[in-house]
Amino acid sequence: MRTVIPVVVAVLLGCSGVLSPKATIVSHEARCGVVEGVVESEGFAQTVPLFVNSMQVEELSLASGPAPFALALPAGEHSLKAGTGPVTMVQVPANDLQLRAVASGAPIEGEPAAVAVQVLGSCPTDGLILESTMQATGARRELPLGAGAAERIDLGRLTEGTHDVTLRLLDAGVAVAEASVRVSVGAPCRSGPCRDRDGDGFEGLSVGGTDCDDTQAAVFPGAVDFPDPDGDGAVAYRTLDLDCDGTADVPPGGFDCAEGDPSIPREEDPLPTGVDEDCDGIVDENTTAYDDDGDGRSEEEGDCNDADTTVSPDLQELPDCKDNDCDGSVDEGLSRPTTDDLYEPNDDEAYVLSGAQPRRGPFGGYRPTEDKLSLVVRGLRDVETFSVKAHDGAGDSFHVTAKVLSAGDGLTYRVRIGGPSGGGVEELLGAGGALRHGGRAFGDDSGIYTLRIEAHGETPSHCPLVVELSSG
């Protein structure tokens, strides 16, 4: 019997690890169309399923330690869960990135071919990867993007004929935009004018010359002036090997997305024009013609709240104190649920949140945290109170911030954040508003912080309210 019991226990433990792996999403970040995070095991599980909105989307391996993940998700709120761990709610911003690509010049066999790519959209591109793949051969190249909206991808020397190229914009390995372009390559040069096709006095590489781009007269060994046909001081390149020394040169006058129109680039017009005046890849941003929340409708197209993805003429009305369908009425024909949120009763005694955790590693410090609080405000006298123990690190500019992610139409709330030293900040906030309790640039501001939320003014009963509390 003594030899059997350990075996039985081991089997049971193994089954428990397989059937009910315990893991936690310890960090996550939602960007335009992408959620990236890290899962840590709470037991001995070697693998753990990852769920999105209760559907398994991936199996993560924890054999070598914490497992990173990156997922493509549409705009809106989603629930994430690793194994039987706690649910994490994330709000994914809309992805409006697009790629516009054209073949650069008219290369012939033996010359370097290239594709000019413009990234359109309001989402940040800094840190993303622009990937090109030759469809015929599978040859792949990657180019890290800066904050710019235009890039040139060198394809190398291609043979005569047509070559199809697939382009993908990658965020943590997830494609957030795609495009394709066909590059035509001419017959190799034997003799005659094709030896110096742009007439700049330097023969092309295909015939043994030194001109690294024989389709642009401004590019040749020793060149110093960037091509600027419209003379406005800005050029159609973020970088260009102007003097053929093998190093990309940066033009001094900025990027021109409309070479040929000397009035561009300039400040974006405050009224809709259909033109990208400031060459940032976005047309008519901050105007009524632009779809700010990415729900498919702009203000000109009938969106009565273009900062809220739950509001659009294409949607049905919900019992949430908003005019979801933009018909001028709120919650018509609907009754709001009268159930309390998960944190009640917390009018007088604060609900204790998990708070930030110390960062692992030799330098200590803290790991940023956030709690997304889905509340139901019962009325004017209802008070929501929370406390969180936040960890600071020496030398960090620490803060605790409350942001109202969603609130009923026209409703405001009195929000107060109190610090461990007894001080605090207070402000009236509506949807999109935020309140920050800033710490010192140096010193330790660790301790218990309190968040108090109460309705202000006339407030319908049982209106949903979503507040994000973060520290870091």
C-alpha positions as CSV (number, residue, x, y, z in Angstrom):
1,M,0.0,0.0,0.0
2,R,2.8,2.4,0.8
3,T,4.1,2.1,-2.8
4,V,0.6,2.7,-4.3
5,I,-0.5,5.9,-2.4
6,P,2.2,8.2,-3.9
7,V,1.4,7.0,-7.3
8,V,-2.3,7.7,-6.9
9,V,-1.7,11.1,-5.4
10,A,0.6,12.0,-8.3
11,V,-1.9,10.9,-10.8
12,L,-4.6,13.0,-9.1
13,L,-2.4,16.0,-9.0
14,G,-1.5,15.5,-12.6
15,C,-5.1,15.3,-13.6
16,S,-5.9,18.4,-11.6
17,G,-3.2,20.3,-13.5
18,V,-4.5,19.1,-16.8
19,L,-8.2,19.5,-16.2
20,S,-8.1,22.7,-14.2
21,P,-4.9,24.6,-14.9
22,K,-4.6,27.7,-12.8
23,A,-3.1,30.8,-14.4
24,T,-3.4,34.5,-14.3
25,I,-3.1,37.2,-16.9
26,V,-0.5,39.3,-15.0
27,S,-0.2,42.1,-17.6
28,H,-1.9,43.2,-20.8
29,E,-2.1,46.2,-23.1
30,A,-4.8,46.9,-25.6
31,R,-3.8,48.8,-28.8
32,C,-5.6,49.4,-32.1
33,G,-7.0,46.0,-33.0
34,V,-4.5,44.1,-30.8
35,V,-4.3,42.8,-27.2
36,E,-0.8,41.8,-26.0
37,G,-0.2,40.2,-22.6
38,V,1.6,37.8,-20.3
39,V,0.2,34.7,-18.5
40,E,1.8,33.2,-15.4
41,S,1.0,29.8,-13.9
42,E,-0.3,29.6,-10.3
43,G,0.5,25.9,-10.0
44,F,2.2,23.1,-12.0
45,A,0.4,23.4,-15.3
46,Q,2.5,23.1,-18.4
47,T,-0.1,24.4,-20.7
48,V,-3.1,26.6,-20.3
49,P,-6.0,27.5,-22.6
50,L,-6.6,31.2,-23.4
51,F,-10.2,32.3,-23.7
52,V,-11.7,35.4,-25.3
53,N,-15.3,36.0,-24.7
54,S,-15.6,32.5,-23.2
55,M,-14.2,30.9,-26.5
56,Q,-10.8,29.2,-26.5
57,V,-8.5,30.8,-29.0
58,E,-5.1,29.5,-28.1
59,E,-3.2,27.0,-26.0
60,L,-0.2,28.6,-24.2
61,S,2.9,26.7,-23.1
62,L,4.1,27.6,-19.6
63,A,6.9,25.0,-19.5
64,S,9.6,27.7,-19.8
65,G,7.9,30.2,-17.5
66,P,5.4,33.1,-18.2
67,A,3.8,32.9,-21.6
68,P,3.3,36.0,-23.8
69,F,0.4,36.3,-26.2
70,A,-0.9,38.7,-28.8
71,L,-4.4,38.6,-30.4
72,A,-6.2,40.4,-33.1
73,L,-9.5,41.6,-31.8
74,P,-12.2,44.0,-33.1
75,A,-12.9,47.3,-31.4
76,G,-14.9,47.1,-28.2
77,E,-14.9,45.3,-24.8
78,H,-13.7,41.8,-24.5
79,S,-13.2,39.3,-21.7
80,L,-9.9,37.4,-21.4
81,K,-9.2,34.4,-19.2
82,A,-6.3,32.0,-18.8
83,G,-7.5,28.5,-17.7
84,T,-9.6,28.8,-14.6
85,G,-8.0,32.1,-13.6
86,P,-9.8,35.4,-13.1
87,V,-11.5,37.2,-15.9
88,T,-9.8,40.3,-17.3
89,M,-11.8,42.9,-19.2
90,V,-10.1,44.9,-21.9
91,Q,-11.3,47.8,-24.1
92,V,-9.8,47.5,-27.6
93,P,-9.5,50.7,-29.6
94,A,-10.6,50.7,-33.2
95,N,-8.0,49.8,-35.8
96,D,-8.1,52.3,-38.8
97,L,-4.6,51.5,-40.2
98,Q,-4.3,51.0,-44.0
99,L,-1.4,50.4,-46.4
100,R,-1.1,52.2,-49.7
101,A,1.7,50.8,-51.9
102,V,3.0,51.6,-55.3
103,A,6.1,50.3,-57.2
104,S,8.9,52.8,-57.0
105,G,10.2,53.9,-60.4
106,A,10.5,51.5,-63.4
107,P,13.5,49.2,-62.6
108,I,15.2,47.0,-65.2
109,E,16.8,43.6,-64.5
110,G,20.0,44.0,-62.5
111,E,18.8,47.2,-60.8
112,P,17.4,47.3,-57.2
113,A,13.6,47.4,-57.1
114,A,11.6,49.0,-54.4
115,V,8.1,49.7,-53.2
116,A,6.9,53.0,-51.7
117,V,4.5,52.4,-48.9
118,Q,2.3,54.9,-47.1
119,V,0.6,54.1,-43.8
120,L,-2.8,55.7,-43.4
121,G,-4.8,56.0,-40.2
122,S,-4.7,57.6,-36.7
123,C,-3.4,54.6,-34.8
124,P,0.3,54.9,-33.6
125,T,2.8,53.2,-35.8
126,D,5.9,53.6,-33.8
127,G,7.4,50.2,-33.0
128,L,5.3,48.3,-35.7
129,I,7.0,46.1,-38.3
130,L,6.4,46.5,-42.1
131,E,6.8,43.1,-43.7
132,S,7.2,42.4,-47.4
133,T,6.9,38.9,-49.0
134,M,7.6,38.0,-52.6
135,Q,4.7,35.7,-53.5
136,A,6.6,33.6,-56.0
137,T,9.6,32.8,-53.8
138,G,8.4,33.4,-50.3
139,A,11.4,35.8,-49.7
140,R,10.6,38.0,-46.7
141,R,12.0,41.3,-45.5
142,E,11.1,43.3,-42.4
143,L,11.4,47.0,-41.7
144,P,10.8,48.5,-38.3
145,L,8.6,51.6,-38.5
146,G,9.2,54.8,-36.7
147,A,6.5,57.4,-36.1
148,G,6.4,58.3,-39.8
149,A,3.7,57.4,-42.3
150,A,5.8,56.6,-45.3
151,E,8.5,54.1,-46.0
152,R,10.5,52.6,-48.9
153,I,11.0,48.8,-49.0
154,D,14.0,47.6,-51.0
155,L,13.3,44.3,-52.8
156,G,16.7,43.7,-54.1
157,R,17.6,43.0,-57.8
158,L,14.7,41.2,-59.6
159,T,14.6,39.4,-62.9
160,E,12.7,40.6,-65.9
161,G,8.9,40.2,-65.6
162,T,6.2,40.9,-63.0
163,H,6.6,40.2,-59.3
164,D,3.7,40.2,-56.8
165,V,4.5,41.5,-53.3
166,T,2.4,41.1,-50.2
167,L,2.8,43.7,-47.5
168,R,1.7,43.4,-43.9
169,L,1.9,45.8,-41.0
170,L,2.6,43.8,-37.8
171,D,2.0,44.7,-34.2
172,A,3.6,42.1,-31.9
173,G,3.4,39.6,-34.8
174,V,-0.3,40.3,-35.5
175,A,-1.3,41.8,-38.9
176,V,-3.2,45.0,-38.4
177,A,-3.1,46.1,-42.1
178,E,-2.4,44.4,-45.5
179,A,-1.8,45.3,-49.1
180,S,-0.4,43.9,-52.3
181,V,1.4,45.5,-55.2
182,R,2.8,44.3,-58.6
183,V,6.3,45.3,-59.6
184,S,7.2,45.2,-63.2
185,V,10.9,44.8,-64.1
186,G,12.1,45.6,-67.6
187,A,14.6,43.8,-69.8
188,P,18.3,44.1,-68.9
189,C,20.2,46.9,-70.5
190,R,22.7,45.9,-73.2
191,S,23.8,49.3,-74.7
192,G,22.6,52.7,-75.5
193,P,20.6,55.3,-73.4
194,C,19.5,52.6,-70.9
195,R,23.0,52.7,-69.4
196,D,22.1,56.1,-67.8
197,R,18.3,56.2,-67.9
198,D,17.8,59.3,-65.7
199,G,20.4,61.3,-67.5
200,D,22.3,62.4,-64.4
201,G,25.7,61.5,-65.8
202,F,26.1,58.3,-63.8
203,E,25.4,54.8,-65.3
204,G,23.2,52.4,-63.4
205,L,24.3,49.4,-61.3
206,S,22.9,46.9,-63.8
207,V,25.6,47.9,-66.3
208,G,28.4,48.1,-63.7
209,G,27.9,51.8,-62.9
210,T,27.6,53.6,-59.6
211,D,24.1,55.1,-59.7
212,C,22.1,53.3,-57.0
213,D,18.8,54.5,-58.4
214,D,18.9,55.1,-62.2
215,T,15.3,56.2,-62.3
216,Q,15.8,59.5,-60.3
217,A,18.1,62.2,-61.7
218,A,18.5,63.6,-58.2
219,V,20.1,60.4,-56.9
220,F,23.8,59.7,-57.8
221,P,27.1,59.5,-56.0
222,G,27.9,62.8,-54.3
223,A,24.3,64.2,-54.6
224,V,23.3,66.7,-51.8
225,D,19.9,68.0,-52.9
226,F,16.8,66.0,-52.3
227,P,14.3,65.9,-55.2
228,D,11.5,68.5,-54.5
229,P,9.5,69.2,-57.7
230,D,7.1,71.6,-56.1
231,G,9.8,73.6,-54.2
232,D,8.0,73.7,-50.8
233,G,11.0,72.4,-48.9
234,A,9.4,69.0,-48.0
235,V,10.0,65.9,-50.0
236,A,8.2,62.6,-50.7
237,Y,10.7,60.5,-48.7
238,R,11.2,59.8,-45.0
239,T,14.7,58.5,-45.9
240,L,16.6,58.1,-49.1
241,D,20.2,57.1,-50.0
242,L,20.7,60.3,-51.9
243,D,24.4,60.0,-52.5
244,C,24.6,56.2,-53.0
245,D,27.0,55.7,-50.1
246,G,24.8,52.9,-48.7
247,T,23.5,55.0,-45.8
248,A,19.9,56.3,-45.7
249,D,19.8,60.1,-45.6
250,V,17.1,62.0,-43.8
251,P,15.7,65.1,-45.6
252,P,15.7,68.3,-43.6
253,G,12.4,69.7,-44.6
254,G,9.9,67.0,-43.6
255,F,7.6,64.7,-45.5
256,D,5.5,65.7,-48.4
257,C,2.5,63.4,-49.2
258,A,1.4,65.6,-52.2
259,E,4.6,66.4,-54.2
260,G,3.3,68.7,-56.9
261,D,1.1,70.8,-54.6
262,P,3.3,73.5,-52.9
263,S,0.6,74.3,-50.3
264,I,1.1,70.8,-48.7
265,P,2.1,70.0,-46.1
266,R,0.4,72.6,-43.9
267,E,-1.7,72.6,-40.7
268,E,-4.9,70.4,-41.0
269,D,-7.9,72.5,-42.0
270,P,-10.5,72.7,-39.1
271,L,-13.3,72.0,-41.6
272,P,-13.7,68.8,-43.7
273,T,-11.8,69.0,-47.0
274,G,-11.2,65.4,-48.0
275,V,-7.4,66.3,-48.1
276,D,-4.6,65.2,-45.8
277,E,-3.1,68.6,-45.4
278,D,-0.6,67.8,-42.7
279,C,0.6,64.5,-44.3
280,D,0.0,62.4,-41.2
281,G,-1.9,59.7,-43.1
282,I,-5.3,60.8,-41.7
283,V,-7.9,62.8,-43.7
284,D,-10.2,65.3,-41.9
285,E,-9.2,64.3,-38.4
286,N,-10.9,66.3,-35.6
287,T,-13.7,67.3,-38.0
288,T,-17.3,66.1,-38.3
289,A,-16.3,64.0,-41.4
290,Y,-13.9,61.8,-39.5
291,D,-15.1,58.6,-37.7
292,D,-13.4,59.2,-34.3
293,D,-14.6,56.0,-32.6
294,G,-14.2,53.7,-35.5
295,D,-17.8,52.4,-35.5
296,G,-18.3,53.1,-39.2
297,R,-20.2,56.4,-38.8
298,S,-18.9,60.0,-38.5
299,E,-20.9,62.9,-37.1
300,E,-21.8,63.9,-40.7
301,E,-23.1,60.4,-41.2
302,G,-25.4,60.6,-38.2
303,D,-23.3,59.4,-35.2
304,C,-24.7,61.4,-32.3
305,N,-21.7,60.5,-30.1
306,D,-18.6,59.9,-32.1
307,A,-16.5,59.1,-29.0
308,D,-18.5,56.0,-28.0
309,T,-18.6,52.8,-30.0
310,T,-21.9,51.8,-28.4
311,V,-23.6,54.7,-30.1
312,S,-24.5,54.8,-33.8
313,P,-27.6,55.0,-36.0
314,D,-26.8,51.4,-37.0
315,L,-27.2,50.0,-33.4
316,Q,-30.2,49.0,-31.3
317,E,-31.2,50.8,-28.2
318,L,-29.8,49.4,-24.9
319,P,-30.9,50.0,-21.3
320,D,-27.8,52.0,-20.4
321,C,-28.9,55.7,-20.1
322,K,-27.6,56.4,-23.6
323,D,-29.2,57.2,-27.0
324,N,-27.6,54.2,-28.6
325,D,-29.5,54.4,-31.9
326,C,-29.3,58.2,-32.2
327,D,-33.1,58.7,-32.6
328,G,-33.2,61.4,-29.9
329,S,-34.6,59.3,-27.1
330,V,-32.8,57.4,-24.3
331,D,-33.8,53.9,-23.3
332,E,-37.2,54.2,-25.1
333,G,-39.3,51.1,-24.4
334,L,-36.7,49.5,-22.2
335,S,-36.4,48.9,-18.5
336,R,-33.0,49.1,-16.8
337,P,-32.0,46.2,-14.6
338,T,-32.4,47.0,-10.9
339,T,-29.6,44.6,-9.7
340,D,-26.6,46.1,-7.9
341,D,-23.1,45.9,-9.1
342,L,-20.6,43.3,-7.7
343,Y,-19.0,45.7,-5.3
344,E,-22.1,46.6,-3.1
345,P,-22.4,47.4,-0.3
346,N,-19.5,49.9,-0.5
347,D,-21.2,53.3,0.3
348,D,-19.4,53.6,3.6
349,E,-16.9,50.8,3.7
350,A,-14.5,50.7,0.8
351,Y,-14.3,47.6,-1.5
352,V,-10.7,46.5,-1.4
353,L,-9.1,46.0,-4.9
354,S,-6.1,43.9,-5.5
355,G,-3.7,46.7,-6.4
356,A,-0.3,46.8,-8.0
357,Q,2.3,44.2,-7.3
358,P,6.1,44.7,-6.9
359,R,8.1,44.2,-10.1
360,R,10.2,41.1,-10.2
361,G,14.0,41.5,-10.8
362,P,17.0,43.0,-9.0
363,F,15.9,46.6,-9.3
364,G,12.5,46.2,-7.5
365,G,10.0,49.0,-8.3
366,Y,6.4,48.3,-9.3
367,R,4.4,46.8,-12.0
368,P,1.6,49.0,-13.4
369,T,-1.9,47.8,-12.7
370,E,-5.4,48.6,-13.7
371,D,-8.9,47.6,-12.5
372,K,-11.9,48.1,-14.8
373,L,-14.9,48.8,-12.6
374,S,-18.3,48.1,-14.1
375,L,-20.7,49.9,-11.8
376,V,-24.4,50.5,-11.4
377,V,-25.2,53.8,-9.8
378,R,-28.6,53.4,-8.0
379,G,-29.2,57.1,-7.9
380,L,-28.1,60.4,-6.4
381,R,-27.5,59.0,-3.0
382,D,-25.5,56.0,-4.1
383,V,-21.8,56.2,-3.3
384,E,-19.1,53.8,-4.8
385,T,-16.0,53.6,-2.6
386,F,-12.9,51.6,-3.3
387,S,-9.4,51.2,-1.8
388,V,-6.2,49.9,-3.4
389,K,-2.7,49.4,-2.1
390,A,-0.4,50.8,-4.7
391,H,3.3,50.2,-4.7
392,D,5.8,52.9,-5.8
393,G,9.4,52.7,-6.7
394,A,12.2,55.1,-5.9
395,G,12.9,57.5,-8.8
396,D,9.6,56.9,-10.4
397,S,6.9,59.5,-11.2
398,F,4.1,57.6,-9.6
399,H,0.4,58.2,-10.0
400,V,-3.1,56.8,-9.4
401,T,-5.6,57.6,-12.2
402,A,-9.3,57.2,-12.5
403,K,-10.8,57.5,-16.0
404,V,-14.5,57.3,-16.9
405,L,-14.6,54.9,-19.9
406,S,-18.4,55.0,-20.3
407,A,-21.3,56.9,-18.7
408,G,-24.9,57.9,-19.5
409,D,-25.6,60.8,-21.8
410,G,-25.0,64.1,-20.1
411,L,-24.3,62.5,-16.7
412,T,-21.5,63.6,-14.4
413,Y,-20.0,62.2,-11.3
414,R,-18.0,63.6,-8.4
415,V,-14.8,61.6,-8.3
416,R,-12.2,61.8,-5.5
417,I,-8.9,60.1,-5.1
418,G,-7.3,60.2,-1.7
419,G,-3.7,59.4,-1.0
420,P,-1.9,57.7,2.0
421,S,-0.7,61.0,3.4
422,G,-4.2,62.3,3.7
423,G,-4.3,64.6,0.7
424,G,-6.5,64.1,-2.3
425,V,-7.9,65.4,-5.6
426,E,-11.5,65.8,-6.7
427,E,-13.3,66.7,-9.9
428,L,-16.6,66.4,-11.7
429,L,-16.2,63.9,-14.6
430,G,-18.3,62.7,-17.5
431,A,-17.6,60.2,-20.2
432,G,-13.9,60.4,-21.2
433,G,-12.9,62.4,-18.2
434,A,-9.9,61.5,-16.1
435,L,-8.6,62.4,-12.6
436,R,-4.9,61.9,-11.7
437,H,-3.4,61.8,-8.2
438,G,0.3,62.4,-9.0
439,G,3.1,61.2,-6.8
440,R,6.5,62.7,-6.3
441,A,9.2,62.3,-8.9
442,F,11.4,60.9,-6.2
443,G,10.6,59.1,-3.0
444,D,8.2,56.3,-2.0
445,D,4.5,57.0,-2.4
446,S,3.3,53.5,-1.7
447,G,0.3,53.1,0.5
448,I,-3.5,52.9,0.5
449,Y,-5.3,55.0,-2.0
450,T,-9.1,55.5,-2.0
451,L,-11.5,56.2,-4.8
452,R,-14.9,57.7,-4.2
453,I,-17.6,58.1,-6.9
454,E,-21.0,59.7,-6.4
455,A,-23.6,61.0,-8.7
456,H,-23.9,64.7,-9.4
457,G,-27.1,66.6,-10.3
458,E,-30.2,64.8,-11.7
459,T,-29.3,61.2,-12.2
460,P,-31.7,58.4,-13.4
461,S,-31.6,55.3,-11.3
462,H,-29.4,52.3,-12.1
463,C,-27.3,53.8,-14.8
464,P,-24.3,51.8,-15.8
465,L,-20.9,53.5,-15.3
466,V,-17.5,52.1,-16.3
467,V,-14.4,53.5,-14.5
468,E,-10.8,52.4,-15.0
469,L,-8.5,52.8,-12.0
470,S,-4.8,52.5,-12.8
471,S,-1.6,53.0,-11.0
472,G,2.0,53.0,-12.2
